[in-house]
Amino acid sequence: MSGLDGRILPHYQPYASWREGRSTEYFVQKRNEADAMFRRAGITFAVYGEESGTERLIPFDLVPRILPTAEWELLARGLVQRVGALNRFLHDIYHDQAILNEGIVPPRKVLENAQYRPEMRGLAVPGEVYAHIAGIDIVRAGPGEFYVLEDNLRVPSGVSYMLENRKVMMRLLPELFALYPVEPIEHYPDLLLDTLHQVAPGGVNEPTVVLLTPGHYNSAYFEHTFLAQQMGIDLVEGQDLFVRDDTVYMRTTRGPQRVDVIYRRVDDDFLDPQVFRPDSSLGVPGLFSAYRAGRVTLANAIGTGVADDKSMYLHVPDMIRFYLDEEPILNNVPTYQLRRRDDLKYVLDHLEELVVKEVHGAGGYGMLIGPAATQAEREEFRARIVASPEKYIAQPTLSLSTCPTFVESGIAPRHIDLRPFVLSGRGIRMVPGGLTRVALREGSLVVNSSQGGGTKDTWVLEA
């Protein structure tokens, strides 16, 4: 909200003036109203492993994160470039493998990766698009210094909170929207449905689209129901579908109905017990056979996880250069590969300064934030690294940007990131903005909801 000189930035000045006339009690009241709205709508997040009850509200902060037009345009160009290269990479590794043959990405890193699916070799997918929905996590470490923290290409979540945050802000604080020309985001479900229609199997003019959920015990089940309702499509579980003659059908009260596109929120391993995990009750027997026959589209495609593996993240700038012949617009965070001897030695000598992550980790789990860890925690993590260095990467602790946030002590700075949602069909599109996640604990850099983080509405200003 403030520049390095301490002055309020121009795009925050109307908000700062508006806030000056409001008391702490006003913000407490509005926050309570927001919580009540989220609770009535059933907007919850499941936290695995908590004994005190698994369902809880994600904390919502009333102070918006505001992005000027020029900053968003830079981000949007970088996101289109990055997701385009990632889709090219996914097609390549399941077909010609040019990037592996050229030695730009070590073949072993891909072919021995747990997320690489040999079953996808040679399989044609519509439009050569694999990651139809991508959530790219962005952080800022200074004016204009945007970095990509992670690429989420398997089953990225959080877009429902982005949409509900905007709805709540417009209902509770309509006067703020009179002060700012904020780009709309409520058309995201229409954009998503149009993207899914675009990638239907060839020859299908009016595709039937469904959203496949693991069920109500899944942490993001609210989002599954929300998106299905917003798009006007059926929400199904594996038991609602069956395969006959390499065609997927949905059981309905009017008899079987062919399904053409499945927006799946089920992990690869559980999609088809005949091909992947035989003990899975979440998937559809024979689904992969229909997929290979080109009779159904899965979004995202099977095998996309290899491209968002943290060990593959290191190579995305090289993918952009290789496939697009361009320099990356958005930079990676500098990253140490602990399979390299020199990197391993440096990281072990500087654990107190670094963030160490599991290559296959997600949700803020399996990581060490060195500056915030105790000596005992660092030593315990050191032993895990020494035992299996190839399972970890490390990154410097960036001075992440902060945004004013309403906490128990009043308005205070808290670290934030941004997850825009990028849609790939016949082209690459996104709504202006994304989900801003905020680390509510003072000094914390972990913004994940499962780790006590919250969310904010993200405003991109119209040009």
Protein Blocks (a to p, Z undefined) as FASTA:
>chain_A
ZZfkopacfklmmmmmmmmmpcfklmmmmmmmmmmmmmmnopacddehianbjbdcdddd
fbdcdddfklmmmmmmmmmmmmmmmmmmmmmmmmnommmmnomagfklmmmpfkbcfklg
opacehhiablbccdddddfbehiacdfbdcfklgghjlmmmmmmmmmmmmmmmlmmmpc
cddfklmmmmmmmmmmmmgcehiabdcdddddfbjkbmklmmmmmmmmmnopacddfklp
cceehiacdddfkbpaddfbdcdfbdfklmpmklmcmkbckbcghklmmmmnopaccddd
ehklmmmgfklmmmmmmmmmmmnopacfbdcdddddfkbmklmmmmmmmmmmpccddfkb
ghhiaiacfklpcfklmmmmmmmmmmmmmlpccdddddddddddddfkbpaddddddddd
dddffbccddedddddddfbghiabfbfklopacdddddddZZ
